Amino acid sequence: MASPFTILCPIDFSDCALNALEYASKIGEKYKAKLIVFHVLNKEDYQKLAPLDMDGIYQEEFVKNKLASLQNAVIQESIPKGLHSCEVMLSEGPIVQKTIEFSQKINANLIVVGTEGMNDFKEQVFGSRSSRLVLQADRDILVVPRKVFFKRPRKLVYASDYVEEDKLAIQKVVEFASFFKSEIDIVHVSSRNRIIDKALHKSMLEELQPFVKYDLVNYVLKSFRDDIALGLENYLQLAKGDMLVTLSKKKDFFDQLFSKNLSRKMSYFITKPLWVIKSF
């Protein structure tokens, strides 16, 4: 019997993490997934939750009770709607490292993590956790802004530089979209408007179409004179996209989008979740 789709949701009990848990639960319902809520004990985070226990004497007991409460809420809400199961796990150590190690141990299919975005966000927290998870994890990762509450995604925007791996990645996107009957815009992004890009767009469209067995797909060629990440954010707004999807396999393209000042560029997408596909 095949193992269920596994979703890992790291949580620190902040508003943005709880929002990510809602996304993880709703997606898990569709995939009939096993959801694992994962917390790494951290004294600084704990002191924000329990300022009267500055020495952390009751930290583990406090965290276990919080996790059990969240687990019960998820089970009551999402198991009847298709979620396979919900488990909670506790660890100790460096947060990003332990999260990545645990995602590998359980062979997670998807990591769902919350982030503050540019409004109200703390540079040191965002930079040291969410962005490092995106760069270092070898699993698909969905980054959910704090102020974005779950709703059925009507349109997914898949940003492509047209590489062979797109043929595999787009099948993941189609599977996800089919659960919600979402439209997909496959957007070929270019830094300039060149004839060669138009020819490549036409050629790759012909190659991709046999792999996209889904009716609600649009193929779009967009050129941006300046920052590609900012251009994509503008496209998301104009096209009324609900989620940006990109592939990290082709590193130079991914670097153009995010790796140079990742925190700043990812903060462009403070109003939309970001799904980075890392494996097939």
C-alpha positions as a Markdown table, in Angstrom:
| # | Residue | x | y | z |
|---|---|---|---|---|
| 1 | Met | 0.0 | 0.0 | 0.0 |
| 2 | Ala | 1.4 | 3.4 | -1.0 |
| 3 | Ser | 2.3 | 5.8 | 1.7 |
| 4 | Pro | 0.0 | 8.8 | 2.0 |
| 5 | Phe | 1.0 | 12.3 | 0.7 |
| 6 | Thr | 2.9 | 13.8 | 3.7 |
| 7 | Ile | 2.7 | 17.5 | 4.6 |
| 8 | Leu | 5.1 | 19.0 | 7.2 |
| 9 | Cys | 4.0 | 22.2 | 8.9 |
| 10 | Pro | 6.6 | 23.8 | 11.2 |
| 11 | Ile | 4.9 | 25.9 | 13.8 |
| 12 | Asp | 6.0 | 28.5 | 16.4 |
| 13 | Phe | 2.4 | 29.4 | 17.4 |
| 14 | Ser | 2.6 | 32.8 | 15.8 |
| 15 | Asp | -0.2 | 34.2 | 13.7 |
| 16 | Cys | 1.6 | 33.5 | 10.5 |
| 17 | Ala | 2.4 | 29.9 | 11.5 |
| 18 | Leu | -1.3 | 29.3 | 12.4 |
| 19 | Asn | -2.3 | 30.7 | 9.0 |
| 20 | Ala | 0.1 | 28.3 | 7.4 |
| 21 | Leu | -1.4 | 25.4 | 9.4 |
| 22 | Glu | -4.8 | 26.3 | 7.9 |
| 23 | Tyr | -3.4 | 26.1 | 4.4 |
| 24 | Ala | -1.7 | 22.8 | 5.2 |
| 25 | Ser | -4.9 | 21.3 | 6.6 |
| 26 | Lys | -7.0 | 22.5 | 3.6 |
| 27 | Ile | -4.5 | 21.2 | 1.1 |
| 28 | Gly | -4.2 | 18.0 | 3.1 |
| 29 | Glu | -7.9 | 17.4 | 2.8 |
| 30 | Lys | -7.6 | 17.3 | -1.0 |
| 31 | Tyr | -4.5 | 15.0 | -1.1 |
| 32 | Lys | -5.9 | 12.8 | 1.7 |
| 33 | Ala | -2.6 | 13.5 | 3.3 |
| 34 | Lys | -0.8 | 12.8 | 6.6 |
| 35 | Leu | -0.2 | 16.2 | 8.2 |
| 36 | Ile | 2.6 | 16.5 | 10.7 |
| 37 | Val | 2.7 | 19.6 | 12.9 |
| 38 | Phe | 6.3 | 20.2 | 14.0 |
| 39 | His | 7.7 | 22.4 | 16.7 |
| 40 | Val | 11.4 | 23.0 | 17.6 |
| 41 | Leu | 11.8 | 24.2 | 21.1 |
| 42 | Asn | 13.2 | 27.7 | 21.1 |
| 43 | Lys | 13.6 | 29.8 | 24.3 |
| 44 | Glu | 13.2 | 33.2 | 22.6 |
| 45 | Asp | 9.9 | 32.1 | 20.9 |
| 46 | Tyr | 8.6 | 30.6 | 24.2 |
| 47 | Gln | 9.3 | 33.7 | 26.2 |
| 48 | Lys | 6.9 | 35.7 | 23.8 |
| 49 | Leu | 4.2 | 33.1 | 24.5 |
| 50 | Ala | 4.8 | 32.8 | 28.2 |
| 51 | Pro | 6.5 | 35.9 | 29.6 |
| 52 | Leu | 5.9 | 34.9 | 33.2 |
| 53 | Asp | 8.1 | 31.8 | 32.8 |
| 54 | Met | 11.3 | 33.5 | 31.6 |
| 55 | Asp | 13.4 | 30.6 | 32.8 |
| 56 | Gly | 11.5 | 28.2 | 30.6 |
| 57 | Ile | 10.8 | 25.7 | 33.5 |
| 58 | Tyr | 7.4 | 24.7 | 32.0 |
| 59 | Gln | 8.3 | 25.2 | 28.4 |
| 60 | Glu | 8.0 | 21.6 | 27.2 |
| 61 | Glu | 4.8 | 21.0 | 29.0 |
| 62 | Phe | 3.4 | 24.3 | 27.7 |
| 63 | Val | 4.3 | 23.5 | 24.1 |
| 64 | Lys | 2.9 | 19.9 | 24.3 |
| 65 | Asn | -0.4 | 21.3 | 25.5 |
| 66 | Lys | -0.4 | 23.9 | 22.7 |
| 67 | Leu | 0.4 | 21.2 | 20.1 |
| 68 | Ala | -2.3 | 18.9 | 21.4 |
| 69 | Ser | -4.9 | 21.6 | 21.2 |
| 70 | Leu | -4.0 | 22.4 | 17.6 |
| 71 | Gln | -4.0 | 18.7 | 16.8 |
| 72 | Asn | -7.5 | 18.2 | 18.2 |
| 73 | Ala | -8.7 | 21.3 | 16.2 |
| 74 | Val | -7.3 | 20.0 | 13.0 |
| 75 | Ile | -8.7 | 16.4 | 13.5 |
| 76 | Gln | -12.2 | 17.7 | 14.3 |
| 77 | Glu | -12.2 | 20.1 | 11.3 |
| 78 | Ser | -10.3 | 18.3 | 8.6 |
| 79 | Ile | -10.4 | 14.5 | 9.1 |
| 80 | Pro | -14.1 | 14.4 | 8.1 |
| 81 | Lys | -13.2 | 16.4 | 4.9 |
| 82 | Gly | -10.5 | 13.9 | 3.8 |
| 83 | Leu | -7.3 | 14.5 | 5.7 |
| 84 | His | -5.7 | 11.1 | 6.4 |
| 85 | Ser | -4.3 | 12.0 | 9.8 |
| 86 | Cys | -2.7 | 14.7 | 12.0 |
| 87 | Glu | 0.3 | 14.1 | 14.2 |
| 88 | Val | 2.4 | 16.4 | 16.3 |
| 89 | Met | 6.2 | 16.2 | 16.8 |
| 90 | Leu | 8.6 | 18.0 | 19.1 |
| 91 | Ser | 12.3 | 18.6 | 18.6 |
| 92 | Glu | 15.1 | 20.7 | 20.0 |
| 93 | Gly | 18.0 | 22.4 | 18.3 |
| 94 | Pro | 18.6 | 24.8 | 15.4 |
| 95 | Ile | 15.1 | 25.5 | 14.0 |
| 96 | Val | 16.0 | 25.5 | 10.2 |
| 97 | Gln | 18.4 | 22.5 | 10.4 |
| 98 | Lys | 16.0 | 20.4 | 12.5 |
| 99 | Thr | 13.1 | 21.2 | 10.2 |
| 100 | Ile | 15.1 | 20.2 | 7.1 |
| 101 | Glu | 16.4 | 17.0 | 8.8 |
| 102 | Phe | 12.9 | 16.0 | 9.9 |
| 103 | Ser | 11.4 | 16.7 | 6.5 |
| 104 | Gln | 14.0 | 14.2 | 5.0 |
| 105 | Lys | 13.4 | 11.7 | 7.7 |
| 106 | Ile | 9.6 | 11.5 | 7.1 |
| 107 | Asn | 10.1 | 11.9 | 3.3 |
| 108 | Ala | 7.7 | 14.9 | 3.3 |
| 109 | Asn | 6.1 | 15.8 | 0.0 |
| 110 | Leu | 5.5 | 19.4 | 1.0 |
| 111 | Ile | 6.6 | 21.8 | 3.6 |
| 112 | Val | 4.1 | 24.6 | 4.4 |
| 113 | Val | 5.6 | 27.5 | 6.4 |
| 114 | Gly | 4.3 | 30.9 | 7.3 |
| 115 | Thr | 6.0 | 34.2 | 7.0 |
| 116 | Glu | 5.3 | 37.8 | 7.9 |
| 117 | Gly | 6.0 | 39.4 | 4.5 |
| 118 | Met | 7.2 | 43.1 | 4.3 |
| 119 | Asn | 4.4 | 44.6 | 6.5 |
| 120 | Asp | 5.1 | 44.1 | 10.2 |
| 121 | Phe | 7.9 | 41.6 | 9.4 |
| 122 | Lys | 11.2 | 41.3 | 11.4 |
| 123 | Glu | 14.2 | 41.1 | 9.1 |
| 124 | Gln | 16.1 | 38.8 | 11.3 |
| 125 | Val | 13.3 | 36.3 | 11.7 |
| 126 | Phe | 12.3 | 36.2 | 8.1 |
| 127 | Gly | 15.8 | 36.1 | 6.8 |
| 128 | Ser | 17.0 | 33.4 | 9.2 |
| 129 | Arg | 14.0 | 31.0 | 8.9 |
| 130 | Ser | 11.6 | 31.2 | 6.0 |
| 131 | Ser | 14.1 | 32.3 | 3.4 |
| 132 | Arg | 16.7 | 29.8 | 4.5 |
| 133 | Leu | 14.1 | 27.0 | 4.4 |
| 134 | Val | 13.3 | 28.0 | 0.8 |
| 135 | Leu | 17.0 | 27.9 | -0.2 |
| 136 | Gln | 18.1 | 24.9 | 1.8 |
| 137 | Ala | 15.2 | 22.4 | 1.8 |
| 138 | Asp | 15.2 | 19.7 | -0.8 |
| 139 | Arg | 11.4 | 19.4 | -0.6 |
| 140 | Asp | 8.6 | 21.4 | -2.2 |
| 141 | Ile | 7.8 | 24.3 | 0.0 |
| 142 | Leu | 4.8 | 26.6 | 0.2 |
| 143 | Val | 5.3 | 30.0 | 1.9 |
| 144 | Val | 2.1 | 31.5 | 3.2 |
| 145 | Pro | 2.0 | 35.2 | 4.2 |
| 146 | Arg | 0.4 | 36.0 | 7.6 |
| 147 | Lys | -2.5 | 38.1 | 6.2 |
| 148 | Val | -3.5 | 35.7 | 3.5 |
| 149 | Phe | -6.3 | 33.5 | 4.7 |
| 150 | Phe | -7.2 | 30.3 | 2.9 |
| 151 | Lys | -9.6 | 30.5 | 0.0 |
| 152 | Arg | -10.0 | 28.3 | -3.0 |
| 153 | Pro | -7.3 | 29.3 | -5.4 |
| 154 | Arg | -9.0 | 30.4 | -8.6 |
| 155 | Lys | -5.8 | 30.9 | -10.5 |
| 156 | Leu | -2.2 | 29.6 | -10.2 |
| 157 | Val | 0.6 | 31.5 | -11.9 |
| 158 | Tyr | 3.5 | 29.2 | -12.9 |
| 159 | Ala | 6.6 | 31.2 | -13.7 |
| 160 | Ser | 8.7 | 29.3 | -16.2 |
| 161 | Asp | 12.1 | 29.8 | -17.9 |
| 162 | Tyr | 11.2 | 26.8 | -20.1 |
| 163 | Val | 13.5 | 23.9 | -19.1 |
| 164 | Glu | 12.9 | 20.1 | -19.4 |
| 165 | Glu | 11.9 | 19.9 | -15.7 |
| 166 | Asp | 8.9 | 22.1 | -16.4 |
| 167 | Lys | 7.3 | 19.1 | -18.0 |
| 168 | Leu | 7.4 | 17.3 | -14.7 |
| 169 | Ala | 6.7 | 20.3 | -12.5 |
| 170 | Ile | 3.6 | 21.3 | -14.5 |
| 171 | Gln | 2.1 | 17.9 | -13.8 |
| 172 | Lys | 2.3 | 18.6 | -10.1 |
| 173 | Val | 0.7 | 22.0 | -10.7 |
| 174 | Val | -2.1 | 20.4 | -12.7 |
| 175 | Glu | -2.8 | 17.8 | -10.0 |
| 176 | Phe | -3.1 | 20.6 | -7.4 |
| 177 | Ala | -5.2 | 22.8 | -9.7 |
| 178 | Ser | -7.6 | 19.9 | -10.5 |
| 179 | Phe | -8.5 | 19.6 | -6.8 |
| 180 | Phe | -9.8 | 23.2 | -6.7 |
| 181 | Lys | -10.7 | 23.6 | -10.4 |
| 182 | Ser | -8.2 | 26.4 | -10.6 |
| 183 | Glu | -7.1 | 28.1 | -13.8 |
| 184 | Ile | -3.3 | 28.0 | -14.6 |
| 185 | Asp | -1.3 | 30.7 | -16.2 |
| 186 | Ile | 2.1 | 29.3 | -17.5 |
| 187 | Val | 4.1 | 32.5 | -17.7 |
| 188 | His | 7.4 | 32.6 | -19.6 |
| 189 | Val | 9.3 | 35.5 | -18.2 |
| 190 | Ser | 12.0 | 37.4 | -20.1 |
| 191 | Ser | 14.0 | 40.4 | -19.2 |
| 192 | Arg | 13.6 | 41.9 | -22.6 |
| 193 | Asn | 11.2 | 41.7 | -25.6 |
| 194 | Arg | 13.2 | 39.7 | -28.1 |
| 195 | Ile | 12.2 | 37.8 | -31.3 |
| 196 | Ile | 14.2 | 34.8 | -30.0 |
| 197 | Asp | 12.0 | 34.7 | -26.9 |
| 198 | Lys | 8.8 | 34.6 | -29.0 |
| 199 | Ala | 10.2 | 31.7 | -31.1 |
| 200 | Leu | 11.2 | 29.8 | -27.9 |
| 201 | His | 7.8 | 30.5 | -26.4 |
| 202 | Lys | 6.1 | 28.9 | -29.4 |
| 203 | Ser | 8.5 | 26.0 | -29.5 |
| 204 | Met | 8.2 | 25.2 | -25.8 |
| 205 | Leu | 4.4 | 25.6 | -25.9 |
| 206 | Glu | 4.3 | 22.8 | -28.5 |
| 207 | Glu | 6.5 | 20.7 | -26.2 |
| 208 | Leu | 4.6 | 21.3 | -23.0 |
| 209 | Gln | 1.1 | 20.9 | -24.3 |
| 210 | Pro | 1.2 | 17.1 | -24.5 |
| 211 | Phe | 2.2 | 17.0 | -20.8 |
| 212 | Val | -0.6 | 19.3 | -19.7 |
| 213 | Lys | -3.8 | 17.3 | -19.7 |
| 214 | Tyr | -5.9 | 20.0 | -18.3 |
| 215 | Asp | -8.3 | 22.4 | -20.0 |
| 216 | Leu | -7.9 | 25.5 | -17.8 |
| 217 | Val | -4.4 | 26.5 | -18.9 |
| 218 | Asn | -3.2 | 29.7 | -20.5 |
| 219 | Tyr | 0.3 | 30.2 | -22.0 |
| 220 | Val | 1.7 | 33.7 | -21.5 |
| 221 | Leu | 4.9 | 35.4 | -22.7 |
| 222 | Lys | 5.8 | 38.4 | -20.6 |
| 223 | Ser | 8.9 | 40.6 | -20.8 |
| 224 | Phe | 10.0 | 42.8 | -17.9 |
| 225 | Arg | 12.6 | 45.5 | -18.4 |
| 226 | Asp | 13.5 | 45.7 | -14.8 |
| 227 | Asp | 13.3 | 43.3 | -11.8 |
| 228 | Ile | 11.7 | 40.0 | -12.9 |
| 229 | Ala | 10.4 | 39.3 | -9.4 |
| 230 | Leu | 8.7 | 42.7 | -9.2 |
| 231 | Gly | 7.3 | 42.1 | -12.7 |
| 232 | Leu | 5.8 | 38.8 | -11.6 |
| 233 | Glu | 4.3 | 40.4 | -8.6 |
| 234 | Asn | 2.6 | 43.0 | -10.9 |
| 235 | Tyr | 1.4 | 40.2 | -13.2 |
| 236 | Leu | 0.0 | 38.3 | -10.2 |
| 237 | Gln | -2.0 | 41.4 | -9.3 |
| 238 | Leu | -3.2 | 42.2 | -12.8 |
| 239 | Ala | -4.1 | 38.6 | -13.6 |
| 240 | Lys | -5.7 | 38.1 | -10.2 |
| 241 | Gly | -3.5 | 35.1 | -9.5 |
| 242 | Asp | -3.9 | 33.5 | -6.1 |
| 243 | Met | -0.6 | 31.7 | -5.9 |
| 244 | Leu | 2.8 | 32.0 | -7.5 |
| 245 | Val | 4.5 | 28.7 | -8.4 |
| 246 | Thr | 8.2 | 28.4 | -9.5 |
| 247 | Leu | 10.8 | 25.7 | -10.1 |
| 248 | Ser | 14.1 | 25.9 | -8.3 |
| 249 | Lys | 15.9 | 23.3 | -10.5 |
| 250 | Lys | 17.3 | 25.9 | -12.9 |
| 251 | Lys | 19.4 | 27.8 | -10.4 |
| 252 | Asp | 20.2 | 30.9 | -12.6 |
| 253 | Phe | 16.5 | 31.6 | -13.2 |
| 254 | Phe | 15.7 | 31.0 | -9.5 |
| 255 | Asp | 18.5 | 33.3 | -8.5 |
| 256 | Gln | 17.1 | 36.0 | -10.7 |
| 257 | Leu | 13.8 | 35.7 | -8.9 |
| 258 | Phe | 15.0 | 35.3 | -5.3 |
| 259 | Ser | 18.6 | 34.6 | -4.3 |
| 260 | Lys | 19.9 | 38.1 | -4.5 |
| 261 | Asn | 18.5 | 39.7 | -1.4 |
| 262 | Leu | 16.0 | 36.9 | -1.0 |
| 263 | Ser | 14.1 | 38.4 | 1.9 |
| 264 | Arg | 13.4 | 41.6 | 0.0 |
| 265 | Lys | 12.3 | 39.9 | -3.2 |
| 266 | Met | 10.2 | 37.3 | -1.4 |
| 267 | Ser | 8.5 | 40.2 | 0.5 |
| 268 | Tyr | 7.1 | 41.4 | -2.9 |
| 269 | Phe | 4.7 | 38.5 | -2.6 |
| 270 | Ile | 3.3 | 39.5 | 0.7 |
| 271 | Thr | -0.3 | 39.1 | -0.6 |
| 272 | Lys | 0.1 | 35.7 | -2.3 |
| 273 | Pro | 1.4 | 32.3 | -1.3 |
| 274 | Leu | 4.6 | 31.1 | -3.0 |
| 275 | Trp | 5.0 | 27.4 | -3.9 |
| 276 | Val | 8.6 | 26.5 | -4.8 |
| 277 | Ile | 8.8 | 23.1 | -6.5 |
| 278 | Lys | 12.0 | 21.3 | -5.7 |
| 279 | Ser | 11.5 | 17.6 | -6.4 |
| 280 | Phe | 9.4 | 15.2 | -8.6 |
